Amino acid sequence: MRRIAGLLLVPALLLSTAACGSEENKGSDSNPSTSGAVAQGGLPAITAGAKFGEKPTLAKGVGAPPKELKIEVISEGKGAVLKKGDLAKVNYLGQVWDGTEPFDNSFDRKQPFEVSVGGQGVIEGWQKALDGQKVGSRLEVSIPPALAYKDKEQPGIKANSTLVFVMDIVEAKSIPLSAKGTEVPQTDSALPVVGTNTDGQAPSVKIPSSTPPKELVAEYVLEGSGPELTETDSVLVRYQGYVWKGAEQFDSTYRTQTTPTWPLAQVTVPGLKQGLVGKKVGSRVLLVLPPDQGFGDKQQNNIPKDSTLVFVVDLLDKG
């Protein structure tokens, strides 16, 4: 998803950039570039492709856009209700309120976009719109700048733009809150000690004050029974990241209450990718990355250069 998948946790650090109503509103064959039609709820009309699964076209918005998030259920599905932590597949078309052409859509690619509900993989307006909706539903959503890109310009999207999306929730599945594998003894006193709780809360991480290892460490804390990850897999994770020196935490999905998806082919940190490939889904993994397997001599935000990094990663499910 090229446009809205811009909020992955520490994207510049861990991942490479990647391409990322009702039956009354059946629409017409009018051209969205000239039509000023308005849907029942005041949002731009769907002027063609009104049914779930069809590629829609949207009329230009009329008047001032809503200042708050606005969600219209065009047709309600009969599937499960989405909740935080679920992995949803969504087909979508996006257009700016005062625009006449879409800036992006997944219908042409014939591949729904995968999004972790409640995660940081997409703009906030998407997360709020999906939470609580049923699988099989078609939504039309107006997202104000504060829940989109604010004053940041994006390709095809001016700063402070209100965005309009038609979203088809194709399917979803529930994701475990925690790894639940078999405990593996932690006997090396030179390595961090990681908690083995399986309640969905952040495991404890105790990093020794000794000199960190000079080679990559990738060990099970809990060994799951799922398939082994390959370089082409995507995996849903919960994780914590620390700088070894001082045991300073630089990131935590438990703090942000998110469940991001990592496409391993796009993970740019060498040790993170190498350490996870071959590990089993359902596991909790301890990774210790020496500087040459992390960010080397480049400082990254609050991570000093030449830092040894510690990751504790729960591999919850394949994406």
Secondary structure, DSSP 8 states (H G I E B T S, - for coil): -TTT----SSHHHHB-------TT----S--TTT---B-TTSSB-EEE--STTS--EE----SS--SS-EEEEEE--SS-B--TT-EEEEEEEEEETT-SS-SEESTTTT--EEEETTSSSS-HHHHHHHTT-BTT-EEEEEE-GGGTTTT--BTTB-TT--EEEEEEEEEEE---SS---EE-----TTS-EE----SSS---EE--SS---SS-EEEEEEE--S-B--TT-EEEEEEEEEETGGGEEEEEHHHHT---EEEGGGB--HHHHHHHTT-BTT-EEEEEE-GGGTTTT--BTTB-TT--EEEEEEEEEE-
